[in-house]
C-alpha cells in the first residue's frame, strides 16, 4: 500500500468513527459529555500528522451535522476542528508526557469551545465584547435557553481524559508512523 492510500484510509477511518460515535450518542441524548469529532481529530493529528488531523476535523463535523442537523455551526465547528487537528499534527511531533500532555489537550478543547461559542454569537448578531462574555459564561452557566451548569469544563475533562487514555494505549502498542517521529 502506498503512503497516500494509507493516509486516505486513516482519514476515512477516523472520520467514520467520529461520525458514528457522535450520531449514536445523539440517538440517546443531545447532551454532550464527550466531543467525539474533536477526540478523533486530535488523535489523528497527534499520530498521523497535520493533514490527517485537519481533514478529520473538517469532515467529521460536516458529515455528522448533515446527519443530525446542519446549520451555520457546521461551518464554524468544522473549520475550528480542522484548525485544532492541523495544530496537533505539529504539536504531536513533540509529545509531552503525563499531566502536561493532558493539560495541552484540555486547553485545545477549551479553546475550541470558547471560539466556537464566540463565533456563533457574532453570527447571531452580538457585538464582539458581548460574544466574548456570553461565550465564556456559557461554558459554566446556562445561557440562551440552556439548562446545564458546568457542561463545558465537564465535556472538556472527559474528552481530554479519553484522548489521553487512547494516546497512552496507542503509544504502548507502538502506533506511530516514521514521518511523525
C-alpha positions as CSV (number, residue, x, y, z in Angstrom):
1,X,0.0,0.0,0.0
2,X,1.3,3.5,-0.8
3,X,1.7,6.2,1.7
4,X,-1.1,8.2,0.1
5,X,-3.6,5.3,0.3
6,X,-2.7,4.7,4.0
7,X,-3.3,8.4,4.7
8,X,-6.6,8.4,2.9
9,X,-7.6,5.2,4.8
10,X,-6.7,6.7,8.1
11,X,-8.7,9.9,7.3
12,X,-11.7,7.8,6.3
13,X,-11.4,5.6,9.4
14,X,-11.1,8.4,11.9
15,X,-13.8,10.4,10.2
16,X,-16.2,7.5,10.1
17,X,-15.6,6.6,13.8
18,X,-16.2,10.3,14.8
19,X,-19.4,10.4,12.8
20,X,-20.6,7.0,14.1
21,X,-20.0,7.8,17.8
22,X,-21.5,11.3,17.5
23,X,-24.6,10.1,15.7
24,X,-25.0,7.2,18.1
25,X,-24.6,9.5,21.1
26,X,-27.3,11.8,19.7
27,X,-29.7,9.0,19.3
28,X,-29.5,8.5,23.1
29,X,-29.1,12.1,24.3
30,X,-28.4,15.6,22.9
31,X,-26.3,16.3,26.0
32,X,-22.6,16.2,25.2
33,X,-20.0,15.0,27.7
34,X,-17.5,13.7,25.1
35,X,-16.7,15.6,21.9
36,X,-16.2,12.6,19.6
37,X,-15.3,14.6,16.4
38,X,-12.7,16.6,18.3
39,X,-11.4,13.4,20.0
40,X,-10.7,11.7,16.7
41,X,-9.3,14.9,15.2
42,X,-6.7,15.4,17.9
43,X,-5.7,11.7,17.9
44,X,-5.5,11.7,14.1
45,X,-3.3,14.8,14.2
46,X,-1.1,13.5,17.1
47,X,-0.3,10.2,15.5
48,X,-0.6,10.8,11.7
49,X,0.1,14.4,11.0
50,X,-1.4,17.7,10.2
51,X,-3.2,16.7,7.0
52,X,-5.0,13.8,8.7
53,X,-5.9,15.9,11.8
54,X,-7.2,18.8,9.7
55,X,-9.3,16.7,7.3
56,X,-10.7,14.5,10.1
57,X,-11.8,17.7,11.9
58,X,-13.5,19.2,8.9
59,X,-15.1,16.1,7.6
60,X,-16.3,14.7,10.9
61,X,-18.3,17.8,11.7
62,X,-19.6,18.3,8.2
63,X,-20.8,14.7,7.8
64,X,-22.2,14.2,11.3
65,X,-24.0,17.6,11.2
66,X,-25.6,16.6,7.8
67,X,-26.9,13.5,9.5
68,X,-28.0,15.3,12.7
69,X,-28.9,18.9,11.9
70,X,-26.8,21.2,9.8
71,X,-26.6,25.0,10.2
72,X,-24.1,27.8,10.4
73,X,-22.5,26.0,13.4
74,X,-21.4,23.3,10.9
75,X,-19.1,25.7,9.1
76,X,-17.8,27.2,12.3
77,X,-17.2,23.9,14.1
78,X,-15.7,22.1,11.1
79,X,-13.2,24.8,10.4
80,X,-12.2,25.2,14.1
81,X,-11.8,21.4,14.4
82,X,-9.8,21.3,11.3
83,X,-7.5,24.1,12.7
84,X,-7.1,22.1,16.0
85,X,-6.3,18.9,14.1
86,X,-3.8,20.9,12.0
87,X,-2.1,22.2,15.1
88,X,-1.9,18.8,16.8
89,X,-0.2,17.5,13.6
90,X,2.7,19.7,14.7
91,X,2.4,19.5,18.4
92,X,2.1,15.7,18.2
93,X,5.7,15.6,16.9
94,X,6.9,16.9,20.2
95,X,4.6,14.9,22.5
96,X,4.8,15.7,26.2
97,X,4.2,13.1,28.9
98,X,1.9,13.0,31.9
99,X,-0.1,15.9,33.2
100,X,1.5,18.3,30.7
101,X,0.1,16.4,27.7
102,X,-3.3,16.2,29.4
103,X,-3.2,20.0,30.1
104,X,-2.5,20.8,26.4
105,X,-5.3,18.5,25.2
106,X,-7.7,20.2,27.7
107,X,-6.6,23.7,26.6
108,X,-7.1,22.7,22.9
109,X,-10.7,21.6,23.6
110,X,-11.3,24.6,25.8
111,X,-10.1,26.9,23.0
112,X,-12.3,25.1,20.5
113,X,-15.4,25.5,22.8
114,X,-14.7,29.2,23.5
115,X,-14.0,30.2,19.9
116,X,-17.0,28.2,18.6
117,X,-19.3,30.0,21.0
118,X,-17.9,33.4,20.3
119,X,-18.0,33.0,16.5
120,X,-21.6,31.7,16.7
121,X,-22.7,34.6,18.9
122,X,-21.2,37.0,16.5
123,X,-23.0,35.4,13.6
124,X,-26.2,35.7,15.6
125,X,-25.6,39.4,15.8
126,X,-23.9,40.0,19.1
127,X,-21.1,42.6,19.3
128,X,-17.6,41.1,19.9
129,X,-17.4,42.0,23.6
130,X,-20.8,40.6,24.3
131,X,-19.9,37.4,22.3
132,X,-16.7,37.1,24.4
133,X,-18.6,37.4,27.7
134,X,-21.5,35.1,26.7
135,X,-19.2,32.6,25.1
136,X,-17.1,32.3,28.3
137,X,-20.0,32.3,30.7
138,X,-21.9,29.8,28.6
139,X,-19.3,27.1,29.3
140,X,-20.1,27.3,33.0
141,X,-23.7,28.6,33.4
142,X,-26.8,28.0,31.3
143,X,-27.3,30.9,28.8
144,X,-29.8,31.5,26.0
145,X,-32.1,28.7,27.0
146,X,-29.5,26.2,28.2
147,X,-30.1,24.2,31.4
148,X,-26.8,22.5,32.4
149,X,-24.3,24.0,34.8
150,X,-20.6,23.4,34.1
151,X,-21.2,21.3,31.0
152,X,-18.2,22.9,29.2
153,X,-15.5,22.0,31.7
154,X,-17.0,18.6,32.2
155,X,-17.1,17.8,28.5
156,X,-13.5,19.1,28.1
157,X,-12.3,17.0,31.0
158,X,-13.9,13.7,29.8
159,X,-12.9,14.3,26.2
160,X,-9.3,15.1,27.3
161,X,-9.2,12.0,29.6
162,X,-10.4,9.7,26.8
163,X,-7.9,11.2,24.3
164,X,-5.1,10.9,26.8
165,X,-6.0,7.3,27.6
166,X,-6.2,6.3,24.0
167,X,-2.9,8.1,23.3
168,X,-1.2,6.1,26.1
169,X,-2.5,2.8,24.9
170,X,-1.5,3.5,21.3
171,X,1.9,4.6,22.3
172,X,2.3,1.4,24.4
173,X,1.5,-0.6,21.2
174,X,3.9,1.4,19.1
175,X,1.4,3.0,16.8
176,X,3.5,5.7,15.1
177,X,4.4,6.5,11.5
178,X,8.1,7.2,10.9
179,X,7.4,10.6,9.4
180,X,5.7,11.7,12.6
181,X,8.6,10.8,14.9
